[in-house]
Amino acid sequence: MKTWIPVKEFSPTNRVVHHISAVMFIGALLLMAYDQLFGSSDAMLLHQSFGVIVFILYFGRIVLMAWFGKPEALGTQMEQFLAHMAHLALYGILLLMPLSGLLINVARARDTSVFGLFSIPGLAERNMDLYLIALDVHSFLQWVCYLLLFAHVGASLFHHFVLKDDTLKRMWGKID
């Protein structure tokens, strides 16, 4: 049984969610780097807000793909398998990364404010065991994220410029 309905290209809604979440995810990475370089609490607050929004958007994107369908991968059976595994890894990281980040705050007994619109409450008391586990997971996923992001962008460009197939065009909605 197929998980997704095969379609020619991603729906306009799915494309918008993909692009907004990609910009926010990369923004969260840049904000984290800025915070590490300059120690900016404002950058960290924005990083956390972006993370929560990325989680919501990507959870929504999974629902959208089930509803509107998604194009099947192009290429050989092995390339299709690799694409499927890479996308599962990307979806996993885009859900687990924000959750582990949220757990860091929750375990520190701190609320997580999302752009000042709403807050996710922390625990009543600090839980250092949970904090350390969440921090380890988040730190590990950070490196996996860099690898997956590099592979995703690289594969997209490889498909577009070397294989000259419609993989990238399907995401941008430019199929003739």
ZAKEGU-780506 format. One line per 10 residues: their letters; for each residue x, y, z of N, C-alpha, C. Coordinates in steps of 0.001 Angstrom, whole numbers. Atoms other than C-alpha are relative to their C-alpha. Layout:
% ZAKEGU-780506
A) X:Y:Z:X:Y:Z:X:Y:Z ~ ...
This chain:
% ZAKEGU-780506
MKTWIPVKEF) 838:-1187:0:0:0:0:879:1246:0 ~ -768:-1244:81:1371:3438:-947:-374:916:1157 ~ 233:-952:-1074:1783:5945:1832:-510:1316:-568 ~ 349:-1278:597:1467:8937:-488:-706:-228:-1330 ~ 648:11:1300:-756:9618:-3470:999:563:-1000 ~ -964:-561:960:1563:9994:-6487:-639:1113:-835 ~ 431:-1134:806:1199:13337:-8261:1194:461:-831 ~ -1061:-485:886:3199:15186:-10943:955:955:721 ~ -821:-963:-736:4425:17970:-8621:-652:268:1347 ~ 544:-340:-1305:3968:19199:-5069:-1088:1060:-140
SPTNRVVHHI) 1074:-1000:15:820:21218:-4328:574:1368:343 ~ -477:-1348:-347:1201:25004:-4085:119:206:1520 ~ -49:-131:-1454:417:24820:-356:1222:-705:560 ~ -1143:768:-465:3049:22149:169:1310:713:-335 ~ -1213:-733:388:5640:24197:-1730:226:1199:908 ~ -127:-1171:-865:4937:27316:344:473:-427:1397 ~ -406:495:-1322:5206:25333:3599:1461:-439:-28 ~ -1393:453:127:8475:23756:2374:955:1191:25 ~ -914:-1130:118:10053:27083:1490:38:847:1277 ~ 20:-765:-1258:8931:28924:4636:746:-759:1083
SAVMFIGALL) -677:779:-1047:10090:26088:6880:1490:-116:-281 ~ -1436:61:329:13414:25825:5006:691:1298:407 ~ -580:-1292:-381:14066:29554:5490:73:114:1522 ~ 5:-86:-1466:13084:29332:9167:1017:-958:609 ~ -961:973:-528:15200:26210:9721:1425:521:-169 ~ -1331:-571:237:18263:27816:8141:197:1240:880 ~ -64:-1151:-905:17463:30983:10081:307:-428:1430 ~ -260:514:-1350:17407:28960:13313:1462:-415:144 ~ -1416:390:-32:20832:27518:12445:902:1236:83 ~ -804:-1227:-3:22231:30994:11740:-121:745:1330
LMAYDQLFGS) 188:-646:-1297:20718:32404:14933:792:-709:1096 ~ -774:756:-981:22342:29618:16932:1485:343:-135 ~ -1402:-361:232:25706:30394:15337:272:1411:528 ~ -142:-1374:-486:25202:34096:16105:59:16:1526 ~ 27:66:-1456:24337:33287:19721:1309:-562:541 ~ -1256:597:-471:27432:31097:20088:1173:959:-161 ~ -1085:-959:219:29671:33832:18670:-99:1223:907 ~ 170:-1280:-677:28175:36842:20438:-793:-80:1308 ~ 742:147:-1248:26132:35428:23332:-1267:832:74 ~ 1207:-822:71:22873:37067:22292:-1222:-790:467
SDAMLLHQSF) 1201:684:-481:19835:36049:24339:-1167:220:-965 ~ 1050:-241:992:17600:37647:21689:91:-998:-1146 ~ -189:988:1066:19097:35364:19040:-481:-1371:457 ~ 444:1298:-520:18438:32357:21281:-1527:-66:69 ~ 1473:-23:-52:14805:33409:21825:-596:-170:-1400 ~ 473:169:1382:14318:33742:18052:277:-1414:-500 ~ -348:1376:371:16106:30401:17521:-1072:-964:518 ~ 1010:867:-597:13631:28744:19879:-1360:179:-673 ~ 1276:-259:675:10636:30424:18250:-7:-627:-1391 ~ -104:603:1333:11818:29380:14786:-124:-1510:89
GVIVFILYFG) 52:1450:-165:12294:25822:16037:-1416:-511:200 ~ 1395:414:-238:8718:25576:17325:-811:126:-1286 ~ 742:-198:1251:7351:26997:14061:401:-1045:-1041 ~ -454:1046:933:9492:24591:11999:-679:-1321:337 ~ 675:1242:-404:8073:21695:14016:-1456:0:-459 ~ 1418:-96:383:4490:22870:13441:-151:-92:-1520 ~ 85:10:1462:5092:23513:9725:313:-1374:-574 ~ -358:1295:573:6793:20176:9096:-979:-1088:374 ~ 1072:930:-337:4170:18246:10985:-1161:237:-966 ~ 1048:-343:969:1652:20090:8801:346:-451:-1405
RIVLMAWFGK) -417:417:1345:3677:19302:5689:-229:-1497:-212 ~ 243:1441:90:3465:15587:6408:-1487:-258:-221 ~ 1451:124:197:-311:15950:6696:-381:426:-1415 ~ 290:-485:1353:-394:17963:3447:381:-1024:-1067 ~ -414:1006:984:1538:15260:1582:-956:-1182:-5 ~ 987:1083:-48:-929:12645:2796:-1298:439:-665 ~ 1247:-522:544:-3792:14880:1696:107:283:-1498 ~ -135:-417:1388:-2519:16333:-1604:886:-914:-835 ~ -913:880:714:29:13652:-2507:1374:622:-146 ~ -1354:-477:268:3669:13936:-3436:537:-754:-1194
PEALGTQMEQ) -550:682:1171:5634:13130:-6570:933:-1138:416 ~ -925:1097:-254:7481:9851:-6687:1392:426:-442 ~ -1387:-317:337:11256:10020:-6824:309:-472:-1414 ~ -451:366:1337:12890:9930:-10228:1253:-853:121 ~ -1253:752:17:15774:7647:-11193:-205:-1492:111 ~ 25:1457:-117:16664:4015:-10735:-670:-397:1312 ~ 627:482:-1228:15119:1845:-8053:885:310:1210 ~ -922:-324:-1097:18233:2355:-5888:-38:1492:323 ~ 72:-1445:-221:18103:6147:-6367:-1314:382:683 ~ 1293:-262:-625:14418:6138:-5453:21:-417:1473
FLAHMAHLAL) -117:473:-1385:15164:4097:-2323:824:992:825 ~ -856:-950:-709:17987:6476:-1328:-726:1324:237 ~ 770:-1240:-148:15744:9496:-1939:-1048:-146:1102 ~ 1019:257:-1021:13016:7948:196:623:-5:1398 ~ -674:64:-1302:15440:7204:3045:502:1388:429 ~ -479:-1348:-314:16958:10691:2830:-1154:893:446 ~ 1149:-818:-396:13517:12288:3003:-539:-422:1363 ~ 427:437:-1336:12528:10144:5973:933:566:1068 ~ -971:-560:-945:15727:11254:7698:-225:1505:175 ~ 270:-1446:-89:14973:14905:6865:-1259:283:809
YGILLLMPLS) 1235:-221:-757:11410:14658:8169:237:-303:1471 ~ -308:347:-1385:12698:12945:11287:772:1102:701 ~ -827:-1037:-638:15324:15608:11953:-787:1288:174 ~ 781:-1231:-92:12862:18425:11284:-1097:-91:1061 ~ 915:169:-1127:10610:16965:13963:766:-194:1307 ~ -745:306:-1221:13186:15648:16456:876:1152:480 ~ -874:-1116:-387:15486:18667:16403:-772:1035:842 ~ 751:-947:-835:12811:21141:17612:-497:-618:1307 ~ 477:638:-1234:11435:18598:20107:1113:-116:1037 ~ -1108:113:-960:14846:17977:21658:395:1379:525
GLLINVARAR) -275:-1359:-448:15458:21732:21771:-1019:476:1021 ~ 1060:-365:-941:12127:22266:23481:205:-713:1333 ~ -248:758:-1229:12965:19520:25984:1136:602:830 ~ -1083:-661:-722:16175:21377:26867:-571:1100:894 ~ 616:-1090:-773:14124:24399:27957:-940:-523:1067 ~ 976:563:-940:11377:22351:29583:720:-592:1211 ~ -744:644:-1084:13922:20367:31632:710:1029:885 ~ -634:-1072:-791:15559:23621:32752:-1040:811:774 ~ 1116:-673:-685:12150:24673:34154:-187:1415:-526 ~ 186:-1300:654:11966:27533:31645:-1115:-99:-1031
DTSVFGLFSI) 1029:-71:1028:9022:28555:29526:654:321:-1341 ~ -472:-309:1345:9532:28721:25760:-1032:914:-645 ~ 881:-976:631:7998:31856:24290:170:-84:-1511 ~ -23:78:1457:7079:31663:20617:-424:1360:-551 ~ 202:-1354:521:7463:35189:19199:-886:850:909 ~ 833:-744:-939:5681:36462:22321:-1488:-253:-176 ~ 1411:284:264:2412:35011:20983:-579:-1003:992 ~ 407:987:-989:2207:32017:23314:1258:-618:588 ~ -1130:643:-664:4433:30098:25687:-293:-1462:246 ~ 73:1411:-363:5134:26448:26240:669:-101:1363
PGLAERNMDL) -554:-29:-1353:5603:25960:29975:1089:-1050:224 ~ -1032:927:-426:8677:24355:31475:-495:-804:1191 ~ 338:783:-1187:8659:21818:34277:9:898:1228 ~ 27:-772:-1238:7962:23053:37802:1386:43:641 ~ -1356:61:-535:11461:21956:38855:949:-502:-1075 ~ -1012:450:959:14673:21409:36913:182:-1511:87 ~ -299:1428:82:15366:17879:35742:1300:-122:-782 ~ -1309:-8:648:19086:17698:35013:247:-1244:-849 ~ -167:1209:808:18950:14098:33748:-658:182:-1365 ~ 714:-252:1253:16332:15019:31137:724:1075:-809
YLIALDVHSF) -732:-1078:673:18262:18209:30331:1230:-542:-720 ~ -1226:524:597:21510:16340:29689:-285:-935:-1172 ~ 379:889:1105:19810:13702:27527:-457:835:-1199 ~ 507:-856:1083:17968:16376:25501:1132:786:-648 ~ -1136:-751:532:21168:18405:25126:884:-893:-869 ~ -792:945:796:23102:15342:23907:-693:-325:-1329 ~ 762:311:1216:20351:14456:21434:21:1200:-938 ~ 42:-1209:825:20065:18056:20190:1369:265:-640 ~ -1359:-220:515:23859:18354:19810:354:-1016:-1082 ~ -248:1028:1016:24093:15047:17924:-792:303:-1269
LQWVCYLLLF) 853:-294:1158:21166:15978:15676:480:1223:-773 ~ -547:-1177:669:22854:19297:14924:944:-432:-1119 ~ -976:453:1007:25655:17473:13075:-668:-841:-1074 ~ 760:768:989:23256:15056:11406:-748:963:-914 ~ 733:-1020:756:21245:18101:10334:887:641:-1051 ~ -916:-607:965:24271:19736:8686:260:-957:-1159 ~ -259:1012:1024:25006:16512:6822:-1207:-163:-917 ~ 1213:181:806:21394:16049:5676:-316:1234:-838 ~ 262:-1235:740:21002:19686:4666:940:118:-1197 ~ -987:-18:1071:24209:19542:2627:-357:-1033:-1077
AHVGASLFHH) 353:1057:950:23129:16244:1020:-1267:363:-777 ~ 1263:-350:642:19619:17541:271:201:1066:-1076 ~ -259:-1073:968:20788:20729:-1408:886:-534:-1127 ~ -895:575:1011:23588:18864:-3181:-725:-917:-967 ~ 758:915:861:21232:16181:-4483:-943:770:-924 ~ 893:-826:830:18775:18823:-5702:761:633:-1156 ~ -813:-627:1051:21510:20638:-7604:545:-1032:-980 ~ -480:1085:858:22915:17349:-8932:-1094:-422:-983 ~ 1119:362:877:19478:16401:-10280:-237:1077:-1051 ~ 324:-1090:911:19007:19817:-11846:1095:231:-1043
FVLKDDTLKR) -1080:-384:912:22431:20486:-13368:712:-1173:-671 ~ -710:1137:572:23926:17017:-13959:-973:-955:-694 ~ 960:932:591:20990:14661:-14499:-1021:701:-886 ~ 946:-833:766:18840:17489:-15915:-1409:-599:-24 ~ 1365:519:-85:15635:15860:-14673:-888:1041:682 ~ 978:-964:-511:12537:17514:-13209:-119:29:1526 ~ 108:78:-1456:13244:16845:-9520:-134:1379:635 ~ 41:-1337:-594:13966:20464:-8587:-1190:798:-527 ~ 1130:-728:585:11344:21836:-10966:-1317:-400:671 ~ 1244:448:-645:8649:19719:-9267:-206:678:1335
MWGKID) 134:-685:-1293:9404:21377:-5936:-369:1460:-200 ~ 274:-1412:269:9239:24839:-7471:-1286:194:-815 ~ 1242:-111:757:6101:24044:-9497:160:504:-1412 ~ -298:-491:1339:7654:24665:-12883:-99:-1087:-1075 ~ 150:1072:979:6642:21467:-14690:-884:507:-1147 ~ 777:-429:1188:5429:22105:-18243:-1172:-922:-241
